[in-house]
Amino acid sequence: MSIIYMAAYNAANGLVALDKKQMDRTERPKHITPSYDSIVVTARYTRIALEERILEMVKSVTKRKAYNDARQDWKMPDITLVNGVPDCRKTTWVVKHYELGRDVVITTTLEAARDHKEKPPSRLGADANSKVKMMASVLVNGFQGPKSCDRLIVDEALMSYFGSIVIATWIAAAKEVLLIGDVNQLAFIDRLNLFEMQYI
């Protein structure tokens, strides 16, 4: 079976979503396009397109109160940045200081999430899958089980867009945020800013 792309680019409509109902009927990928222009272009950046789902999560989190009052029910948590050079065992430190029932760990990459789940396996135990999440997963799905935590630990924090960290903090209702990273390593890269967008 060929690769299924969640989105594609269309000359008439720009970014278009996969038509899941049509695909279920025909078993062939089809994107939502106008009848007069059904040609689409896919790229590795459109294979997994979560932007609309993230936007829906942001709307659901922020619409709890009227627009003018949206932030009044949210108390700014204590935020600490822990800066460490490469290979200084930042992940090991996080796992060692992780407190069951209090902390949730968010990582930017799948590899980092695996590191947290595998470093001494007995430390996190069965809690690992529910307490170690990727940023994209939190922004799309929120948290399963308890909807809040005392401390949110963001590993590789400087690779994440700060707005993502703020929304994840809001979703978790964290009282404290610990940002772990290295100011000299890769910063956040807007991977979607590769196509010039024009509004006519």
Order of alpha helices (4+ residues) and beta strands (2+ residues): beta-beta-alpha-alpha-alpha-beta-alpha-beta-alpha-alpha-alpha-beta-alpha-beta-alpha-beta
